[in-house]
């Protein structure tokens, strides 16, 4: 079983930056992808960015050029550096791990609030 613990959310003014972290623990395959989804009030959960253990990345169009995802395989940790934040980035951000055989694990989420 995988445990994902997020940290780094908070309140920031538009144009500011935040860095999210997600540490994985427990039992999981070394071949996996980790990433971030977000869900704003009244909206569906959406992919923000993900990264494979080989370093291949994928971003939502809305965050390209502003957010950067990275990971430290030795620490089983994924990061999301968020720059030039906008009020529309306000959401609960969830860490996710996708493994073989369709195994998916979610963190509890961390709130990001961007004021205008």
C-alpha positions in Angstrom: 0.0 0.0 0.0 1.2 3.5 -0.9 1.0 6.6 1.3 1.3 10.0 -0.3 1.8 13.0 1.9 1.6 16.5 0.3 2.9 19.7 1.7 3.6 23.2 0.7 0.2 24.6 -0.1 -1.0 27.9 1.2 -2.1 31.4 0.4 -0.3 33.7 -2.0 -1.0 36.8 -4.0 -1.3 36.7 -7.8 2.1 36.6 -9.4 3.6 34.8 -6.5 5.1 31.3 -6.2 4.6 28.2 -4.2 6.3 24.8 -4.2 4.4 21.6 -3.5 6.0 18.4 -2.3 4.7 14.9 -2.2 6.5 12.1 -0.4 5.6 8.5 -1.1 6.1 5.7 1.3 5.1 2.1 1.6 5.3 -0.6 -1.0 5.2 0.3 -4.7 6.8 -0.5 -8.1 9.9 1.4 -9.0 8.5 2.0 -12.4 5.7 4.5 -11.9 4.6 8.0 -12.7 3.8 10.6 -10.1 2.0 13.8 -10.6 -0.5 16.5 -9.5 -4.1 16.9 -10.1 -6.2 19.8 -8.9 -9.9 20.4 -8.2 -11.5 23.8 -7.8 -14.9 24.2 -6.2 -17.7 23.1 -8.6 -15.2 21.8 -11.1 -13.9 18.4 -12.1 -10.5 17.2 -11.0 -8.0 17.9 -13.7 -4.4 16.9 -14.5 -1.8 19.6 -13.8 1.4 17.7 -14.5 3.0 14.3 -14.2 6.4 12.8 -14.5 7.7 9.2 -15.0 10.5 7.7 -13.0 12.6 8.2 -16.2 11.9 12.0 -16.1 9.4 12.3 -18.9 7.0 15.1 -18.2 3.5 16.1 -19.2 1.7 19.4 -18.5 -1.7 20.9 -18.8 -1.8 23.7 -21.3 -3.0 26.1 -18.6 0.2 25.7 -16.6 2.8 25.3 -19.3 5.6 27.8 -18.9 4.6 28.6 -15.3 4.8 25.3 -13.4 7.6 22.8 -13.3 7.4 19.3 -12.1 10.4 17.3 -10.9 11.1 14.3 -8.8 13.8 12.8 -6.6 13.7 9.0 -7.1 16.0 8.4 -4.2 13.6 10.2 -1.9 10.4 9.0 -3.6 9.3 12.6 -3.7 7.7 14.7 -6.4 7.7 18.5 -6.5 5.6 21.1 -8.3 7.2 24.5 -8.6 4.4 27.0 -9.3 5.3 30.5 -10.5 3.3 33.4 -11.8 0.3 32.1 -10.0 -3.2 33.3 -11.0 -6.5 33.3 -9.1 -7.7 30.6 -11.4 -5.0 28.3 -10.0 -6.9 28.2 -6.7 -7.8 24.6 -6.0 -7.0 21.6 -3.8 -4.0 20.0 -5.3 -3.7 16.2 -5.1 -0.6 14.1 -5.5 -1.1 10.8 -7.4 1.0 7.8 -8.2 0.2 5.5 -11.1 1.9 2.1 -11.1 1.7 -1.1 -13.1 -1.6 -3.1 -13.4 -3.7 0.0 -13.1 -2.7 0.7 -9.5 -3.4 4.3 -8.5 -2.9 6.0 -5.2 -4.0 9.5 -4.1 -2.9 11.9 -1.4 -5.3 13.8 0.8 -4.7 17.1 -1.0 -3.3 20.5 -0.1 -5.1 23.8 -0.6 -3.6 26.5 -2.8 -5.3 29.9 -2.7 -4.3 32.7 -5.0 -5.7 36.1 -4.3 -6.2 38.8 -7.0 
